Amino acid sequence: MRLWKKKTRCYIYTRVSTAIQVDGYSLDAQKDKLRKYAEFQEMEIVGEYSDEGHFGKNIKGRQEFMQMLNAIEDGKDGVDFVLVLNYPDLAEMRRMYLALYSLCRIMV
């Protein structure tokens, strides 16, 4: 009998908040790096979410981020991790972390 290890399931979340970031650090470049990381870690990407040009103190304005939170809460894909490439600042990291904390583990 052969035992198969279940792949860890993850979402990818990418974002840029300003036009400069959109031009200077593209969403496609972020996605590419996160996909390579997931492959290296033998993770299965079951969803990709991306917000472009949203900034400010409130995460509720980020539609894709909120959709991702709802999918996690609903247990839609059985996600173990959310992969995020970078955070623009500590305040932003704290807001996103608090939103995700009770739903799943975060791997940066």
C-alpha contacts under 8 A as a table, 3 or more apart, distances in Angstrom:
res1	aa1	res2	aa2	distance
7	K	42	E	6.67
7	K	43	M	5.67
7	K	44	E	6.07
8	T	42	E	7.34
8	T	43	M	4.89
8	T	44	E	6.00
8	T	79	V	7.69
8	T	80	D	6.30
8	T	81	F	7.84
9	R	43	M	5.77
9	R	44	E	4.78
9	R	45	I	5.95
9	R	46	V	6.38
9	R	77	D	7.78
9	R	78	G	6.81
9	R	79	V	4.93
9	R	80	D	5.45
9	R	81	F	6.71
10	C	43	M	6.68
10	C	44	E	6.09
10	C	45	I	4.98
10	C	46	V	5.95
10	C	47	G	7.19
10	C	79	V	5.11
10	C	80	D	5.73
10	C	81	F	4.71
10	C	82	V	5.46
10	C	83	L	6.90
11	Y	45	I	5.65
11	Y	46	V	5.85
11	Y	47	G	4.82
11	Y	48	E	5.61
11	Y	49	Y	7.44
11	Y	79	V	6.88
11	Y	81	F	6.54
11	Y	82	V	4.82
11	Y	83	L	6.16
12	I	31	K	7.37
12	I	34	L	6.93
12	I	35	R	7.98
12	I	45	I	7.07
12	I	47	G	6.43
12	I	48	E	4.71
12	I	49	Y	6.11
12	I	82	V	5.82
12	I	83	L	4.89
12	I	84	V	6.34
13	Y	48	E	6.05
13	Y	49	Y	4.85
13	Y	50	S	5.62
13	Y	65	F	7.45
13	Y	82	V	6.86
13	Y	83	L	6.19
13	Y	84	V	5.39
13	Y	85	L	8.00
14	T	27	L	6.24
14	T	30	Q	6.50
14	T	31	K	6.81
14	T	49	Y	6.48
14	T	50	S	4.73
14	T	51	D	6.51
14	T	84	V	6.30
14	T	85	L	7.11
15	R	27	L	6.61
15	R	50	S	5.53
15	R	51	D	4.73
15	R	52	E	5.54
15	R	53	G	7.73
15	R	54	H	7.96
16	V	19	A	7.99
16	V	21	Q	5.66
16	V	22	V	5.73
16	V	25	Y	7.78
16	V	26	S	7.76
16	V	27	L	7.21
16	V	51	D	6.68
16	V	52	E	5.14
16	V	53	G	5.66
16	V	54	H	6.95
17	S	21	Q	6.52
17	S	22	V	7.37
17	S	52	E	6.24
17	S	53	G	4.30
17	S	54	H	4.71
17	S	55	F	4.78
18	T	21	Q	5.21
18	T	22	V	6.19
18	T	52	E	7.91
18	T	53	G	5.06
18	T	54	H	7.09
18	T	55	F	7.15
19	A	22	V	4.87
19	A	23	D	6.17
19	A	53	G	6.49
20	I	23	D	5.22
20	I	24	G	5.79
21	Q	24	G	4.88
21	Q	25	Y	5.31
21	Q	26	S	7.13
22	V	25	Y	5.72
22	V	26	S	5.27
22	V	27	L	7.15
22	V	52	E	7.20
22	V	53	G	7.20
23	D	26	S	6.05
25	Y	29	A	6.81
25	Y	30	Q	7.44
26	S	29	A	5.24
26	S	30	Q	6.48
27	L	30	Q	5.07
27	L	31	K	6.10
27	L	50	S	7.55
27	L	52	E	7.89
28	D	31	K	5.04
28	D	32	D	6.07
29	A	32	D	5.12
29	A	33	K	6.36
30	Q	33	K	5.30
30	Q	34	L	6.22
30	Q	85	L	6.49
31	K	34	L	5.10
31	K	35	R	5.96
32	D	35	R	5.17
32	D	36	K	6.24
33	K	36	K	5.17
33	K	37	Y	6.19
33	K	85	L	7.79
34	L	37	Y	4.97
34	L	38	A	6.10
34	L	83	L	6.80
34	L	84	V	7.36
34	L	85	L	6.67
35	R	38	A	5.09
35	R	39	E	6.14
35	R	45	I	7.75
36	K	39	E	5.07
36	K	40	F	6.10
37	Y	40	F	5.03
37	Y	41	Q	6.17
38	A	41	Q	5.08
38	A	42	E	5.94
38	A	43	M	4.87
38	A	44	E	6.96
38	A	45	I	7.14
39	E	42	E	4.84
39	E	43	M	5.89
39	E	44	E	7.59
40	F	43	M	7.68
45	I	48	E	7.54
46	V	77	D	6.74
46	V	79	V	7.73
49	Y	64	E	5.49
49	Y	65	F	6.70
49	Y	68	M	6.75
50	S	64	E	5.83
50	S	65	F	7.28
51	D	54	H	6.57
51	D	62	R	6.20
51	D	63	Q	7.21
51	D	64	E	5.88
51	D	65	F	7.12
54	H	61	G	7.16
54	H	62	R	6.39
55	F	58	N	7.89
56	G	59	I	7.72
57	K	92	E	7.56
58	N	61	G	6.31
59	I	62	R	5.50
59	I	65	F	7.50
59	I	66	M	7.65
59	I	95	R	7.27
59	I	96	M	7.39
60	K	63	Q	6.96
60	K	65	F	7.98
60	K	66	M	6.48
62	R	65	F	5.40
62	R	66	M	6.27
63	Q	66	M	5.15
63	Q	67	Q	6.13
64	E	67	Q	4.96
64	E	68	M	6.11
65	F	68	M	5.04
65	F	69	L	6.28
66	M	69	L	5.02
66	M	70	N	6.23
67	Q	70	N	5.08
67	Q	71	A	6.19
68	M	71	A	5.07
68	M	72	I	6.22
69	L	72	I	5.11
69	L	73	E	6.11
69	L	99	A	7.70
69	L	100	L	7.09
69	L	103	L	7.77
70	N	73	E	5.02
70	N	74	D	6.05
71	A	74	D	5.12
71	A	75	G	6.17
71	A	76	K	5.32
71	A	77	D	7.33
72	I	75	G	5.07
72	I	76	K	6.35
72	I	77	D	7.32
72	I	78	G	7.49
72	I	79	V	6.72
72	I	103	L	6.33
72	I	104	C	7.60
73	E	76	K	7.77
73	E	103	L	6.32
75	G	78	G	5.34
75	G	79	V	7.35
76	K	79	V	7.98
79	V	82	V	7.66
79	V	104	C	7.31
80	D	104	C	5.90
80	D	105	R	6.31
81	F	104	C	6.07
81	F	105	R	5.16
81	F	106	I	5.36
81	F	107	M	6.20
82	V	104	C	7.61
82	V	105	R	7.04
82	V	106	I	5.35
82	V	107	M	6.21
83	L	106	I	6.77
83	L	107	M	5.46
83	L	108	V	5.77
84	V	87	Y	7.89
84	V	107	M	7.10
84	V	108	V	5.34
85	L	108	V	6.04
86	N	108	V	7.22
87	Y	90	L	7.32
87	Y	92	E	6.56
87	Y	93	M	5.71
88	P	92	E	6.61
88	P	93	M	7.60
89	D	92	E	5.40
89	D	93	M	6.32
90	L	93	M	4.96
90	L	94	R	6.17
91	A	94	R	5.15
91	A	95	R	6.40
92	E	95	R	5.23
92	E	96	M	6.28
93	M	96	M	5.29
93	M	97	Y	5.91
94	R	97	Y	5.06
94	R	98	L	6.08
95	R	98	L	5.33
95	R	99	A	6.31
96	M	99	A	5.12
96	M	100	L	6.26
97	Y	100	L	5.19
97	Y	101	Y	5.59
97	Y	106	I	7.76
98	L	101	Y	5.17
98	L	102	S	7.68
99	A	102	S	7.44
99	A	103	L	7.98
100	L	103	L	5.31
100	L	104	C	6.28
100	L	105	R	7.59
100	L	106	I	7.50
101	Y	104	C	6.08
101	Y	105	R	6.68
101	Y	106	I	7.60
